[in-house]
Amino acid sequence: FGGIAVKRLGKLLIFICGGFAFNIMNLCAAIVVGNKELVWTLYIAAFIVGIFGSWLWVAQGGYVAVLFKPARQGYGFGLFNALFAVNGIIGFGLLLVLASLGVDSINTMWILFAISVLATVSAFNIKKWPVVNSTEKKMESFESIGDEKQQDSVCQQILNVVSLTYDKQVFYQALFALWAGHTEGMYWTTIAAQYRTVQLIAICFLTQSTVSLFASFILGIISDKYGRFSAMSFCLIMAILTNICSGVGMDMADEDSSVRWGLLITGAVGFGCSDFPGQALLRANYQAMFPNDASRLSDAMANLLMILMFGTLFATLSGVATHPWVSVIINTVFAFMALIGQFCLPKHVNRKLL
């Protein structure tokens, strides 16, 4: 329903509501750490985040797309995902420092909650930025793009989003979204559970966020100059090569082994080089499909997130029921399928320079 929500409510309101949703979940998490009997509130908060958080990501895709020219989409989305990676650097860096100082979990969660509130406040400062298209003509501000009154019913609009999956070009893109979603679900649940110490969790995901910061920005620029196909292929190949490191590291019993640490950190580097940068390039490809149709682009971003979240859900459920190596193997297969899908896309989407 993200595309419909963005059209009806506007992107700015969606940004603010999405931020507050995450704040509610962080608040509940801080409370639950010291009051386990209130864990049910966390489930409700997670449900709210599932709604407003997903709408926020749909709005983000359409928002960033209209701020940059077609020839600068890789740079625009790469820049956004690089800035987004900063949250991981701050969060996991702070977690590592607090854990090293012996700060308990309750106070740690309250500190992280306070930071998330400050981040949400920044949404109120977003201004109406005029954007220019490829012919250098001014377009509408981001609040109004895609917000025009729709003639289709709600059911028809939902059908428009779902039916995009059957579009040949979107289907090949969906393979990449499926892999990206599975990657996040695999790392944040199955693999993170195998780290077993706060320090290793913090260091690995701090590494991932730092690598993502630079890889998203650099690959975005490279994709604008040489085409997104080569940059996206690099992301997928890195995932395929480093998945085995995470799998072997998880199997090692000695938690203090430098080899185990090295393998898991190598896997985190591969995660940082592939997931965040790849998602930035993926969204840039959608803009190339619908360069002059903001409504269709919004539907495409909703379809992307729908497929991505399906991959995350699948990784979470299968990770609980099977051995971690099953998730690693499935993810590697998804990465290979996504790589084949990039070969099948027409040149104007991921290879032709604009």
Secondary structure, DSSP 8 states (H G I E B T S, - for coil): -HHHHHHHH-HHHHHHHHHHHHHHHHHHHHHHHH-GGGHHHHHHHHHHHHHHHHHHHHHHHHHHHHHS-GGGHHHHHHHHHHHHHHHHHHHHHHHHHHHHTT--HHHHHHHHHHHHHHHHHGGGG------B-TT--B---TTTTT-S---S-HHHHHHHHHHGGGSHHHHHHHHHHHHHHHHHHIIIIIIHHHH-SHHHHHHHHHHHHHHHHHHHHHHHHHHHHH-HHHHHHHHHHHHHHHHHHHHHHHH---TT-HHHHHHHHHHHHHHHHHHHHHHHHHHHHHHHHSTT-HHHHHHHHHHHHHHHHHHHHHHHHHHHHS-HHHHHHHHHHHHHHHHHHHHHS-HHHHTS--
